[in-house]
Amino acid sequence: MKRRIAINPKLRSGFECTSHTDRSATEMKRWWRRPFILSEEYSQEEWESMTRQDREKWLAEYPTGKRYNVRRLDGGAWDRSTSYGFFPTIKQAMNVAEGLR
């Protein structure tokens, strides 16, 4: 069975700030070298507090207002997952994540 890429998986609090040596065996087995995608967008309040120039820059890079961050827990950093880039579409992010499997 083909393993799917997780999109916005439920990660425990502190997942992105825990030394790999302090992670449980279960967490390491589940996430080690398994790519996942986190979508990110500004809340209405955050959007309104940004300058016009910052909003325009964001939309130039991410026309839908959302970006997709491909990540993988693989030792690229000692205490968090490694980022493999930000992408304007889920399709682009999926292509990169698939290449990391």
Secondary structure as UniProt FT lines:
FT   STRAND          6..7
FT   TURN            13..14
FT   HELIX           15..17
FT   HELIX           20..22
FT   HELIX           25..31
FT   STRAND          36..41
FT   HELIX           44..49
FT   HELIX           52..61
FT   TURN            63..64
FT   STRAND          66..73
FT   STRAND          82..87
FT   HELIX           90..100
//
